[in-house]
Amino acid sequence: MEGSKRSHEQDAESASILSAKGHLQDVYTKHVQSSYTGAMKLIFSPTIRAKLAHKTPPVSEQQVRECFANREGKFLIDTRESNLTNPLTRWFIAETDFGVTLKVVFIPTEAGIVIKSAYAPNAEEIRIYHKYGHQGPI
């Protein structure tokens, strides 16, 4: 247990150092550090890959990984009735390594983090995240 805890701490520290802006773009190729599950695999379905590629501007899987690595606030839960899922859909706003701001929407599962969407947030989403995403523990 002690060695496992140390390994997670070392992984988090290494990821933090490597994900600094302007450095190594491929920090998290398959895993992200999550505040509630530890390292988890990001899952992009073929439909979501196509959806992200057709966004204006397009969003890459790498940009989503960078947002997870660079996240400073906590995950918020989408409580709108039309978006309710089991488990609940979560979202956050963060920047990529090159300063592109994205809203990332996902569902945590036992298999990994299922990405539902990622796009440039609107002013209201930014307002909500600044108000509620930076309160309390991450």
N, C-alpha and C positions, 0 to 999 in steps of 0.2 A: 504494500500500500504506500509506504513512504517513497519508494522508488518511482511508483506511478505518479504520485503527486508532484514529485520533483520534475519528472519528465513533462507533465502538462505545464508546469510553471516555466520550464526551459523553452518549450514549444511556443508558449504565449509571448515570452520575452523575445525569442528569435523572430517570430512573426511581426512583432511590434517594430523591431529594429529594421527588418527587411522591407516593411511596407511603408516606410517613410517616403513622403512625396519625392518624386524624381529618381527613386531607386528601384531596382529589380521589379519589373512589371509582373512577373509570374510567381508572386509569393504564395498564393493559395491556388493551386491548380485544381485540387480536388476537395480540399477541406477548408472550413472556416472555424474560427473560434467563436463559439456562441456562449452567451452569459448563462444559459440555463441547461445546456446539454453537453458542453465540451466540444471537441472537434467533430464536425458533421460534414457529410458529403452534400454538395449542392447538386440537385437533380433538375435538369432542364429537359422537358419533354420535347419531342420534335415539333409539336404545335407551338410551344412557347418559344423555341429557337426561331421559328419562322416569324412569330409575332414580334419578337425583339428586333429581328433583322429588318422588319418593315416599319418600325417606328421612325418618326422624324424628330431628331436625327436617330439613326439606328443605335441600338444598345447591344454591346457584346457581352458574352459570358464573362470575359475577363473584367469588364467594368463592374459587373455585379459582384464578382469576387472581391475586387478592390473596395467596393462600398462596404461589404461585410468587414473587411480588415480595418477600414478607416472609420467605422461607426463610433460616434462619441456619445450619443444618447441611448435611450433604451428602446426596446421594441414596443410598439403600440398595437392594440388589438382592434381590428375592424369590426365594429359592433352594428353596422348597418344590416338590417334584416335581409336585404337582397344579397348580401355578401357573407352571410353566416355559413361557416363550414365546421366540420368536426374532424380534427382539432381546429381551433379558431385560427383565422387568417391573421397574420401579424405583418407589420410594416415599419419601415424607418426611412429616414432621409440621411444621406451621407454623400461625400465627394469621392470621386475616383482619384487615382494618383495624379491625374492631370487637372484636377479641379472642376470636373464636370459633376454637377449636383444631380442625383437621381433619387427617386422614391422607389424602394424595392419592396415588393409584396410577396409573401411566402407563407407556406404552411409547414410547420415542423412535424415530421413523422419519424417512426422508428427507423425507416430506411435512410433518412436524411432530410435535408431541407428542400422542399419542393418549391421551386420558383414559379410564381403565378404571373408576375409582371415586373417590369422596371421601366421607368420613364422619367422625363423631366417633370418635377412637381410644379403644380400651380401655386399661386400666392396663398390660397386658403390652406392647402396642405402644408406649406412651409410654416404658416402661422400656427397651425395646430401642433405641428411637431416641435416648434420652438417652445410653445406653451406647456405641452404635456410630455414630450420626449426627453426633456432635460430635468425632470423632477424626480427626486428620490434616487435609489440605487439603480445602476444599469443592469 
